[in-house]
């Protein structure tokens, strides 16, 4: 395709009677101030005019681009550091290896809504998409509007309709921690989470099931780090009367250990702590942190395999639930 025949953003804008800024925002997923009707008009025109970025025109003119897109929800809880989150970084690392081994290349993009995923994946003629961190409503919207095969990490709900969900046994992970806390002779425990939905809900439910609902309190903590430490101080009395903390992520577990140390609580002598994900920080913090390990390498392998099956129109399961393993370290080893 020559530069003269290539469709430009300016051409799309003129055809629709919109500004180039509006068209550009839709293309790049910045649709917060763009109406749904305008988004649909732009997307339809982009497809009809076969708009593709000039820098990738030759590559994407082929029927198969060899590109697998990975879209991460740029959630406020990451405070602008989404790709630095330990779980996200681990997931991307393993996806990169498995996608490259399959003969494709990985393209990573943060997004805030499903329309951004639709536009960008179509614009780059992607062969498949992995979506991480969105809600079931978003996944269903994508299923209804996107023809490109896609799989999701931790889709909410059991067997979500027409959405291929790759998750881990979060409930069993919580259950394993609850059983360990009983073994440690804990009397009262707190579950720390920033919400009570999805995977966090399952982790908490499993913990309560094994440890005892009557002995467990859930504290919903703020998403911003500085606000969390203020929250811990405001709930000082709660932490003084318990002897166990199960945090739904390793980051929250490491934070609470730092707070407890500042209050003179000794881990694990006075209080035991466990997290979830088994990120590298678990072996670095002091004391080392007990955590529930999920196999991100295996999840990446399943994601790539299922994308291949979807592209080849093979029948595939709607949900894959992978096992988890409790890794016990010093934060729960009482003498």
C-alpha positions, -999 to 999 in steps of 0.1 A, spaced: 0 0 0 15 33 -10 15 64 12 -8 81 -13 -35 54 -10 -32 50 28 -63 61 48 -53 88 73 -70 99 105 -77 132 88 -96 113 61 -118 95 86 -124 128 105 -135 146 74 -158 118 63 -176 117 96 -175 154 103 -155 150 135 -122 165 147 -90 146 142 -86 146 180 -118 127 185 -109 101 159 -74 98 174 -89 93 209 -112 65 197 -83 48 179 -61 49 210 -89 40 235 -92 74 251 -130 74 250 -139 88 284 -154 120 268 -166 104 236 -202 92 232 -210 56 225 -227 66 192 -196 84 180 -174 55 191 -194 31 170 -194 55 140 -156 58 141 -151 21 146 -174 12 117 -156 37 94 -122 24 105 -132 -11 95 -149 -1 63 -119 20 52 -94 -6 65 -75 20 85 -42 8 98 -12 27 113 13 38 87 42 23 106 27 -11 104 9 -10 71 30 -35 53 30 -60 82 -7 -58 88 -18 -61 51 -13 -98 55 -42 -120 64 -24 -131 96 -4 -105 115 12 -129 140 4 -104 168 -11 -115 201 -24 -85 221 -24 -85 259 -46 -58 274 -43 -49 311 -69 -29 330 -52 3 340 -71 3 373 -68 31 398 -55 8 425 -22 6 406 -18 44 410 -2 48 375 22 18 379 1 -9 364 29 -28 346 51 -26 377 26 -47 398 43 -79 407 14 -102 395 10 -83 362 48 -83 356 49 -121 362 19 -128 340 34 -107 311 68 -124 315 54 -158 310 30 -148 283 59 -132 264 78 -165 265 49 -187 255 37 -163 227 72 -162 212 75 -200 214 43 -202 194 58 -181 166 39 -149 174 48 -116 189 32 -100 219 19 -64 220 10 -51 254 -14 -22 261 -31 -7 291 -68 1 287 -96 15 308 -126 2 289 -136 -25 263 -140 0 235 -103 7 236 -96 -30 233 -119 -34 203 -104 -5 184 -68 -13 190 -70 -50 184 -89 -44 151 -65 -16 141 -35 -40 144 -53 -70 129 -44 -91 159 -46 -129 157 -57 -132 193 -61 -113 225 -55 -119 263 -75 -97 286 -65 -92 322 -83 -74 351 -116 -64 336 -151 -73 348 -176 -99 334 -197 -71 319 -167 -60 299 -159 -95 287 -194 -100 275 -194 -67 257 -162 -78 239 -177 -112 231 -206 -95 214 -186 -70 195 -152 -85 187 -145 -112 161 -109 -118 172 -104 -148 194 -97 -139 230 -93 -154 265 -95 -137 299 -76 -141 331 -99 -145 362 -132 -138 345 -158 -134 372 -186 -159 376 -188 -196 369 -187 -206 332 -194 -171 319 -214 -172 287 -192 -174 256 -162 -162 274 -131 -184 277 -119 -179 313 -85 -191 327 -84 -189 364 -69 -206 395 -86 -223 424 -88 -191 446 -112 -206 471 -89 -236 477 -60 -212 482 -79 -194 509 -89 -228 524 -53 -239 526 -43 -207 545 -73 -211 568 -62 -247 576 -27 -236 583 -39 -208 607 -58 -235 626 -26 -255 628 -8 -225 641 -34 -223 669 -47 -189 658 -78 -177 678 -89 -146 657 -80 -135 622 -86 -107 597 -88 -110 560 -75 -79 542 -89 -70 507 -98 -39 487 -131 -55 476 -153 -85 482 -159 -95 446 -144 -119 422 -112 -137 431 -109 -118 464 -143 -130 474 -134 -166 466 -101 -164 486 -119 -149 516 -147 -175 514 -122 -204 513 -104 -190 543 -136 -186 563 -146 -221 555 -114 -236 569 -107 -212 597 -142 -205 609 -166 -177 601 -171 -168 637 -134 -162 642 -128 -142 610 -133 -105 603 -129 -89 568 -115 -54 565 -119 -36 532 -88 -15 528 -83 16 506 -68 12 471 -42 39 476 -11 30 496 -9 60 518 -45 58 527 -40 21 536 -14 30 563 -38 56 577 -65 29 577 -43 4 596 -36 30 623 -73 39 625 -80 2 632 -51 -3 657 -75 -20 682 -85 -46 657 -49 -56 650 -41 -57 687 -67 -83 695 -61 -107 666 -33 -132 660 -36 -139 623 -38 -119 590 -46 -133 556 -41 -107 529 -55 -114 494 -22 -103 478 14 -104 487 18 -66 485 -9 -61 512 7 -89 533 41 -72 532 25 -38 540 7 -52 570 39 -68 583 56 -35 581 28 -18 600 27 -46 627 64 -42 632 60 -5 638 34 -13 664 57 -38 682 39 -69 671 62 -98 663 56 -121 633 51 -150 638 54 -151 676 25 -127 683 7 -129 649 9 -150 618 6 -135 583 0 -150 549 -5 -136 514 -15 -148 479 4 -150 446 38 -160 459 57 -132 442 95 -129 446 91 -104 474 79 -133 496 115 -145 499 129 -110 505 108 -95 532 116 -103 569 103 -126 581 99 -144 548 62 -145 538 39 -176 535 19 -173 504 -3 -192 479 15 -199 447 -3 -198 413 15 -211 382 17 -182 358 38 -202 333 11 -228 331 -16 -202 328 2 -186 299 7 -219 281 -31 -226 284 -39 -191 272 -18 -195 240 -31 -230 234 -68 -220 237 -63 -190 214 -50 -214 188 -80 -237 193 -104 -207 190 -87 -195 158 -90 -229 143 -127 -231 154 -121 -261 176 -145 -267 205 -129 -257 238 -140 -255 274 -153 -222 288 -134 -223 320 -100 -237 330 -93 -237 367 -57 -244 377 -45 -256 411 -26 -236 436 0 -245 462 6 -232 497 42 -222 503 49 -220 540 77 -197 552 88 -180 584 57 -157 588 36 -187 599 63 -208 615 57 -206 652 80 -224 676 
